[in-house]
């Protein structure tokens, strides 16, 4: 009886301690890849234009007010050393010339992506010594799921997938064509409607791919889920204390996938982007 009582008291104390802890705040900034807009969507977008740079500086000031204590960027976790070296070069020359000299002026992922243009500049302004890499690359079975649909003669499903994801892509292209404001583009990529459309498409459509004996569709969806889950795990593992103010700069598809993880993570409190970008 005494042992049971001590166990009960311990559990009550643990519960009190857990619920009394200050939660970490987390702001996910779902974005498009600044350096790939033209190749991915076929529209002109120059992050180095005078207007975009002016607006980018204003957005950085607004995010600074959130006072992030750690900035996570979509860079392979296994290449943290490379990220550290890039950031060190940037701190020595904020014009990115040293980075261009090392990697070449055509390797825009090293100086024109949101990692550098947004993440590096923000980290420098805040006096951060490093940024945190959390990407985890997997080989997604894209060809396998298409083959399974064809083998099962799921022509209607294929048409539905092409229609839904085609409309999704066209919505993004139209937004780029009609919207010049970087802030409005970012708010669009973080909108609940866009997140819902992306998340529901995988469960509603791809998960059904294949015959009753073939779960290629479910495997395809689970691999996308797994990558997001691994990425979120890498964020969790690099939060070392409570009371942190986390900023996660990540592609919009991943940000949409993180939504439920953040909701179910009792250690964090989600900060909505529209409360920061005013």
C-alpha positions, 0 to 999 in steps of 0.5 A: 500500500505504501509503495502504491501511495508513493507511486501515486504521489510521484505521478502527481508531482510529475504531472504538476511539474509537466503542466507547470513548465513554460511552453516553447513558442513556435512560429512556422514560416512556410515559404516558397524557395526564393531561388527556384520560383522561375524554374518551378512555376515559370514566373519571374521573381527576383529576390534581389530586385530593389523592391523585394530587398526593401520589403524583405528588410521590413519583414525581417524587422517585423520578425525580429519583434517576435524575438526568436531565440533559435532559427531553424532552416530547411538545410540537411541536418547532416550538413550542419557544418556546411551551414555553419561555414556558409553563415560564417562567410556571410557574417564576414561579407553580407553582400554574399560575395565570399559565398559566391567566390566559394560556390560559384555565382550560378549556385543560387541555393547558397546565397539567394534562397530563403535560408540566406536572404531571410534566415541569415540576415535575421540571425545576424541582426539578432546576434545569433551564432548559428542557425539550426539545420533540420531537413531530412532527405528521403527517396519518395516513391513517386514512380511506384505510386503512379505505376500502381495506379496504372496497374490497377486501372484507376483512371478516375483516380488519376484524373482526380489527382491531375485535376486537384494538384493541377488546380493547386499548382495553377493557384500558386502560379496565378498568385505569383502573377497577380501579387507583387508583395512578398508579405502577401505571398508569404501569408498566402503560403501559410493560409489555412485554405492552402494547407487544407488543400495540400494535406487533404489531397494526399489522404483523399486521393493518393492513399487510395492508389493501388489494388486491394493487395497493393498499398503503394498509395498508402506507402507513398503518403506515409513516406511524405508523412515520415519525412515531415515527422523526422524533420519535426523530430530534429527540431524537437531534439535541438530545443534544449530548454523551456521558454524558447521562441522558435522560428522555423523557415521551411517550404510550405508543403512541410509547414502544412504537414507540421500543423498537426504535429505542433497541435499535438505537441504539448511542449509548444505553443503555436504562434500564427504568422499573421500576428507577426507580419502585420 
